[in-house]
């Protein structure tokens, strides 16, 4: 009976630790909501799409390359260089969380990188946010 209580305590404590840790990483910086609202208002009309200049993705808009672990780490470094520190910490926290809880990755960094291939930082964080406590 004592082992059951200990196992139950561990199964409750470990996920709560990750959720609390991730929630502190995912805090937004002041003004982010205003910037997101302003950019949403500046959407180009459909007939002007061909005149919009294509720019290279930055921050969490970068599409992650999961063809190998090294390529994925380079993508993570690009996020760190072009995005905010909070964005990088959120993405890193999401990756660490998925490494532990994504059963398909089997706690293997290379498998997880391959599973996240072609996803943006926002999509990767989105895979974790639904688990976040409120």
C-alpha positions as CSV (number, residue, x, y, z in Angstrom):
1,X,0.0,0.0,0.0
2,X,2.9,2.3,0.8
3,X,4.3,1.8,-2.7
4,X,1.0,2.6,-4.3
5,X,0.9,6.0,-2.5
6,X,4.5,6.7,-3.4
7,X,3.9,5.9,-7.1
8,X,0.7,8.0,-7.1
9,X,2.6,10.9,-5.5
10,X,5.3,10.7,-8.1
11,X,2.8,10.5,-11.0
12,X,1.1,13.6,-9.8
13,X,4.2,15.6,-8.8
14,X,6.3,15.2,-11.9
15,X,3.7,16.5,-14.4
16,X,2.8,19.3,-12.1
17,X,6.5,20.3,-11.9
18,X,6.7,20.5,-15.7
19,X,3.4,22.4,-16.0
20,X,4.5,25.0,-13.5
21,X,7.9,25.3,-15.1
22,X,6.5,25.6,-18.6
23,X,3.9,28.2,-17.5
24,X,6.6,30.5,-16.2
25,X,8.4,30.2,-19.5
26,X,5.3,30.9,-21.5
27,X,4.6,34.3,-19.9
28,X,4.2,37.0,-22.5
29,X,6.1,40.2,-22.5
30,X,4.2,43.4,-22.0
31,X,3.0,44.8,-25.3
32,X,2.9,41.4,-27.1
33,X,-0.9,41.4,-27.2
34,X,-1.0,44.9,-28.7
35,X,1.6,43.9,-31.4
36,X,-0.4,40.8,-32.3
37,X,-3.6,42.8,-32.5
38,X,-1.9,45.4,-34.7
39,X,-0.4,42.8,-37.1
40,X,-3.8,41.0,-37.4
41,X,-5.4,44.3,-38.6
42,X,-2.7,44.7,-41.3
43,X,-3.7,41.6,-43.4
44,X,-3.3,42.1,-47.1
45,X,-6.4,41.8,-49.3
46,X,-6.5,38.7,-51.6
47,X,-5.9,40.7,-54.8
48,X,-2.7,42.2,-53.4
49,X,-1.0,39.0,-52.5
50,X,1.3,38.9,-55.5
51,X,2.6,42.3,-54.6
52,X,3.5,41.5,-51.0
53,X,7.2,41.1,-50.4
54,X,8.3,37.7,-49.1
55,X,10.5,37.9,-46.1
56,X,12.5,35.3,-44.3
57,X,10.7,33.8,-41.3
58,X,12.0,34.9,-37.8
59,X,11.4,33.7,-34.3
60,X,8.6,31.2,-33.8
61,X,7.6,31.5,-37.5
62,X,10.7,29.5,-38.5
63,X,9.9,26.1,-39.9
64,X,11.9,23.6,-37.9
65,X,14.1,21.2,-39.9
66,X,13.8,17.8,-38.2
67,X,15.7,15.8,-40.9
68,X,18.4,15.2,-38.3
69,X,19.1,16.3,-34.7
70,X,21.8,18.6,-35.8
71,X,19.5,20.3,-38.3
72,X,16.9,20.7,-35.6
73,X,19.4,22.2,-33.2
74,X,20.4,24.7,-36.0
75,X,16.7,25.7,-36.4
76,X,16.5,26.1,-32.6
77,X,19.5,28.4,-32.8
78,X,17.9,30.5,-35.5
79,X,14.9,30.9,-33.3
80,X,17.2,32.1,-30.5
81,X,19.0,34.5,-32.8
82,X,16.0,36.0,-34.5
83,X,13.3,35.9,-31.9
84,X,13.0,37.0,-28.3
85,X,14.5,35.1,-25.4
86,X,11.0,34.4,-24.1
87,X,10.1,32.8,-27.4
88,X,13.2,30.6,-27.3
89,X,12.5,29.5,-23.7
90,X,8.9,28.7,-24.6
91,X,10.0,26.6,-27.5
92,X,12.8,24.9,-25.5
93,X,10.4,24.2,-22.7
94,X,7.8,22.7,-25.2
95,X,10.5,20.5,-26.7
96,X,11.6,19.2,-23.3
97,X,8.0,18.6,-22.3
98,X,7.3,16.7,-25.5
99,X,10.5,14.7,-25.1
100,X,9.1,13.4,-21.8
101,X,5.4,13.1,-22.6
102,X,5.3,12.3,-26.4
103,X,5.0,8.5,-26.4
104,X,5.9,8.3,-30.1
105,X,9.3,9.9,-29.4
106,X,10.1,7.3,-26.8
107,X,12.3,9.9,-24.9
108,X,14.6,10.0,-27.9
109,X,15.7,13.5,-29.1
110,X,16.2,12.4,-32.7
111,X,12.8,10.8,-33.0
112,X,11.1,13.8,-31.5
113,X,13.0,16.1,-33.9
114,X,11.8,14.0,-36.8
115,X,8.2,14.1,-35.5
116,X,8.4,17.9,-35.3
117,X,9.9,18.3,-38.8
118,X,8.1,21.0,-40.8
119,X,6.3,22.5,-37.9
120,X,6.8,26.1,-36.8
121,X,7.6,27.1,-33.2
122,X,4.0,28.2,-32.7
123,X,2.8,24.7,-33.8
124,X,5.2,23.0,-31.5
125,X,4.2,25.1,-28.5
126,X,0.6,24.6,-29.5
127,X,1.0,20.9,-29.0
128,X,1.7,21.6,-25.3
129,X,-0.6,24.5,-24.5
130,X,-3.7,22.4,-24.3
131,X,-2.1,20.5,-21.4
132,X,-1.3,23.7,-19.6
133,X,-3.1,24.2,-16.3
134,X,-5.2,27.3,-15.9
